[in-house]
Amino acid sequence: MMGNWGFFGMSMMWLIWLPLIALFVWFIIKITRNNGNGFDNGRNAIEILKEKFAKGEIGKEEFDEKIKILRRS
C-alpha cells in the first residue's frame, strides 16, 4: 500500500523528518539553556556585585563580605 515509491519513498521521508526533529530539539535546548550559572549575558556574581556597589545598592561592608564568600567557593 505504499504506492510506487516503496522503500525509497520511506527513506526520503526520514531524510526530511530527521533534520526537522534535530532542528527542533536544538532550538529547544538553545532557548532553555542557562549555562548553569544562573546569570544571563555571561555576567558572573562578582560583576553583578561590582555593579550593585557602583549604583549604591549595597554598601562597602556588604560588598567586601560577599566578595570574600564568593572567592572562597
Residue pairs with C-beta under 8 A, 6 or more apart in sequence:
2 9
2 10
3 9
5 12
34 40
35 42
37 44
39 45
39 48
45 70
46 67
46 70
49 58
49 63
49 66
49 67
49 70
52 58
52 63
53 60
53 63
58 66
